[in-house]
Amino acid sequence: MTITRTAIVTGASRGIGAEIARTLAADGWAVAVNYARNATAAEAVVADINDGGGRAVAVRADLSQAAGAAALFDDAEAALGPAGGLVNNAGVMSLNRVSETDNASLDAHIATNLAGPFRLMREAARRMPDGGRIVNLSSSVVGLYQPGYAAYAATKAGIEAVTKILSKELGPRGITVNAVAPGPVATDLFMDGKSEETVDRIRSMIPLGRLGEPADIARVVRFLISEEGGWINGQTLRANGGVV
């Protein structure tokens, strides 16, 4: 079954999302580079892709809002055609113990990390051509269950559950739904608020002896979204250097 080679990548103005967008574009995908606030960074990613011979557009949508998912699909489709690929990468992370997590932080995690991707998967289920690919970004904190990560891990565990269920619902149409669960990756989201001592301690937990790089994750996404990944469905791949 031929894949429609237009992909929506959320949170693609920086970090892992930007690298996924560049990697897919290099493989011949037209890419809708989604962002919520940083138009300058998103346009820089688009310029990199277009200058390299690819095709990309920046599409603003706040996916924490109920109308964001449909608006993103509308704008991406108008610019590039029907989306045969969706990569749910956008997310927020704020570390607090359960007793110290306020309502605003909890609501932000749920809105961006769980409700937003859920709505996008719902939109994809309704609009994606048969044979498409959905890849959700989870996290290896699901399974590690470390103090301070409760709100973040809860939303990512929810994503893994929806991934499995939707893979069964869309499988008859040849649409695969998988998740990638990165370990510690050297991005602004990971580094924010962490001391050098904390980063060193986390690095020491990784059997491969280094933090991940965005390209490590982008290559896994590239495989899952490709035709070569067509027999993988309903899985969560933990790309984490061996952290258990």
C-alpha positions as CSV (number, residue, x, y, z in Angstrom):
1,M,0.0,0.0,0.0
2,T,1.5,3.3,-1.1
3,I,2.0,6.0,1.7
4,T,0.9,9.6,1.0
5,R,4.2,11.3,1.7
6,T,3.0,14.4,3.5
7,A,3.8,14.5,7.2
8,I,2.7,16.7,10.1
9,V,5.3,17.0,12.8
10,T,4.1,18.8,16.0
11,G,6.4,20.8,18.2
12,A,8.9,20.9,15.3
13,S,10.5,24.3,15.8
14,R,13.4,22.9,17.9
15,G,14.9,19.9,19.5
16,I,13.7,16.4,18.6
17,G,10.8,17.7,16.5
18,A,13.0,19.9,14.3
19,E,15.3,17.0,13.7
20,I,12.4,14.7,12.8
21,A,11.1,17.3,10.3
22,R,14.5,17.6,8.7
23,T,15.0,13.8,8.6
24,L,11.7,13.1,7.0
25,A,12.2,15.9,4.5
26,A,15.5,14.4,3.5
27,D,13.6,11.2,2.8
28,G,11.3,12.9,0.4
29,W,8.4,13.8,2.7
30,A,6.7,17.2,2.4
31,V,6.5,18.4,6.0
32,A,4.2,20.7,7.9
33,V,6.4,22.1,10.7
34,N,4.0,22.8,13.6
35,Y,4.8,25.3,16.3
36,A,2.8,27.1,19.0
37,R,4.7,30.3,19.7
38,N,8.2,30.4,18.2
39,A,7.6,31.4,14.6
40,T,11.2,32.4,14.0
41,A,12.5,29.0,15.0
42,A,9.9,27.2,12.9
43,E,10.6,29.3,9.8
44,A,14.3,28.6,10.3
45,V,13.6,24.8,10.2
46,V,11.5,25.3,7.1
47,A,14.2,27.4,5.4
48,D,16.8,24.6,6.1
49,I,14.5,22.1,4.5
50,N,13.5,24.2,1.5
51,D,17.1,25.3,0.9
52,G,18.2,21.7,0.9
53,G,15.7,20.8,-1.9
54,G,12.9,19.6,0.3
55,R,9.4,21.0,0.8
56,A,8.1,22.3,4.1
57,V,5.8,24.9,5.5
58,A,5.4,26.3,9.0
59,V,1.9,25.9,10.5
60,R,1.0,27.6,13.8
61,A,-1.5,25.7,16.0
62,D,-1.8,25.6,19.8
63,L,-2.6,22.0,20.4
64,S,-3.5,22.5,24.0
65,Q,-6.7,24.1,22.7
66,A,-9.6,22.1,21.6
67,A,-9.7,23.6,18.1
68,G,-6.0,23.2,17.5
69,A,-6.0,19.7,16.0
70,A,-8.5,20.3,13.2
71,A,-7.0,23.7,12.4
72,L,-3.5,22.1,12.0
73,F,-4.9,19.4,9.7
74,D,-6.8,22.0,7.7
75,D,-3.8,24.3,7.2
76,A,-1.4,21.4,6.5
77,E,-3.7,19.9,3.9
78,A,-4.3,23.2,2.2
79,A,-0.6,23.8,1.8
80,L,0.7,20.3,1.1
81,G,-2.2,17.9,0.5
82,P,-3.6,15.1,2.7
83,A,-1.3,14.0,5.5
84,G,-0.2,10.4,5.2
85,G,2.1,10.8,8.3
86,L,1.5,12.3,11.8
87,V,4.3,12.6,14.4
88,N,3.0,13.7,17.8
89,N,6.1,15.2,19.3
90,A,4.9,18.4,21.0
91,G,5.1,18.3,24.8
92,V,5.7,20.1,28.1
93,M,7.6,18.8,31.2
94,S,7.7,20.3,34.6
95,L,9.2,18.3,37.4
96,N,7.5,18.3,40.8
97,R,6.5,15.8,43.4
98,V,2.8,15.0,43.5
99,S,2.3,17.0,46.7
100,E,3.9,20.0,45.1
101,T,2.1,19.8,41.7
102,D,-0.4,22.7,41.3
103,N,-3.5,22.6,39.2
104,A,-2.1,24.8,36.5
105,S,0.9,22.5,36.0
106,L,-1.3,19.4,36.0
107,D,-3.7,20.9,33.5
108,A,-0.9,22.0,31.2
109,H,0.6,18.5,31.1
110,I,-2.8,16.9,30.3
111,A,-3.8,19.5,27.7
112,T,-0.5,19.4,25.7
113,N,0.8,15.9,26.3
114,L,-2.4,13.9,26.2
115,A,-5.5,15.8,25.0
116,G,-3.6,17.4,22.1
117,P,-2.2,14.2,20.7
118,F,-5.5,12.4,21.3
119,R,-7.4,15.0,19.2
120,L,-4.7,14.8,16.5
121,M,-5.0,11.0,16.4
122,R,-8.8,11.4,16.2
123,E,-8.4,13.8,13.3
124,A,-6.0,11.4,11.6
125,A,-8.4,8.5,12.1
126,R,-11.0,10.5,10.3
127,R,-8.9,12.1,7.5
128,M,-5.7,10.2,6.9
129,P,-5.6,8.1,3.7
130,D,-5.3,4.4,4.0
131,G,-1.8,3.1,4.5
132,G,-0.7,6.1,6.6
133,R,1.6,6.2,9.6
134,I,1.1,7.7,13.1
135,V,4.1,7.9,15.5
136,N,3.6,9.2,19.0
137,L,6.5,10.4,21.2
138,S,6.2,8.9,24.7
139,S,9.1,8.8,27.2
140,S,11.2,6.2,29.0
141,V,10.1,7.8,32.3
142,V,7.2,5.4,31.8
143,G,8.7,2.3,33.4
144,L,11.3,4.2,35.4
145,Y,8.7,5.9,37.6
146,Q,11.1,8.3,39.2
147,P,10.0,10.9,41.8
148,G,9.1,14.3,40.4
149,Y,7.9,12.9,37.0
150,A,4.3,11.9,38.0
151,A,2.3,14.4,35.9
152,Y,4.6,13.9,32.9
153,A,4.8,10.1,33.1
154,A,1.0,9.9,33.6
155,T,0.3,11.7,30.3
156,K,2.9,9.7,28.4
157,A,1.5,6.4,29.8
158,G,-1.8,7.5,28.5
159,I,-0.3,8.1,25.1
160,E,1.1,4.5,25.1
161,A,-2.4,3.2,25.9
162,V,-4.1,5.1,23.1
163,T,-1.3,4.0,20.7
164,K,-2.1,0.4,21.3
165,I,-5.9,0.8,21.0
166,L,-5.8,3.0,17.9
167,S,-3.4,0.6,16.2
168,K,-6.2,-2.0,16.4
169,E,-8.9,0.4,15.3
170,L,-6.9,1.6,12.2
171,G,-5.0,-1.6,11.4
172,P,-7.7,-2.8,8.9
173,R,-7.0,0.3,6.9
174,G,-3.3,-0.3,6.7
175,I,-2.6,2.6,9.1
176,T,0.1,1.8,11.7
177,V,0.2,3.5,15.0
178,N,3.4,3.2,17.1
179,A,5.2,5.2,19.8
180,V,8.8,6.0,20.5
181,A,9.9,6.5,24.1
182,P,13.2,8.4,24.2
183,G,15.5,8.3,27.2
184,P,17.5,11.3,28.3
185,V,18.1,13.4,25.1
186,A,20.3,16.6,25.1
187,T,17.5,19.1,24.3
188,D,16.4,22.3,25.9
189,L,13.3,20.5,27.3
190,F,15.5,18.0,29.1
191,M,18.2,20.4,30.2
192,D,15.9,23.1,31.6
193,G,16.2,23.4,35.3
194,K,18.8,20.7,35.8
195,S,22.2,21.3,37.4
196,E,25.4,19.9,35.8
197,E,25.6,17.5,38.7
198,T,22.1,16.2,37.9
199,V,22.9,15.8,34.2
200,D,26.0,13.9,35.1
201,R,24.1,11.6,37.4
202,I,21.6,10.8,34.7
203,R,24.3,10.2,32.2
204,S,25.9,7.7,34.5
205,M,22.7,5.6,34.5
206,I,22.9,5.1,30.7
207,P,24.8,1.9,29.8
208,L,26.0,3.5,26.5
209,G,27.6,6.3,28.5
210,R,26.1,9.3,26.8
211,L,22.9,11.3,26.5
212,G,20.9,10.8,23.4
213,E,20.9,13.3,20.5
214,P,17.8,14.3,18.6
215,A,19.1,12.4,15.5
216,D,19.0,9.2,17.6
217,I,15.3,9.6,17.9
218,A,14.6,11.0,14.5
219,R,16.1,7.9,12.9
220,V,13.7,5.6,14.8
221,V,10.8,7.7,13.7
222,R,12.0,7.6,10.1
223,F,12.0,3.8,10.2
224,L,8.5,3.6,11.7
225,I,7.0,6.1,9.3
226,S,8.6,4.4,6.3
227,E,7.3,1.5,4.2
228,E,10.0,-0.7,5.8
229,G,8.2,-0.2,9.1
230,G,4.9,-1.4,7.7
231,W,4.7,-4.6,9.8
232,I,5.3,-2.9,13.1
233,N,2.1,-1.8,14.7
234,G,0.9,-1.0,18.3
235,Q,4.4,-1.0,19.6
236,T,6.4,1.4,21.9
237,L,10.1,1.4,21.1
238,R,12.3,2.6,24.0
239,A,15.2,4.5,22.4
240,N,17.1,5.2,25.6
241,G,20.6,3.8,25.4
242,G,19.7,0.9,27.7
243,V,18.2,2.7,30.7
244,V,15.9,0.4,32.6
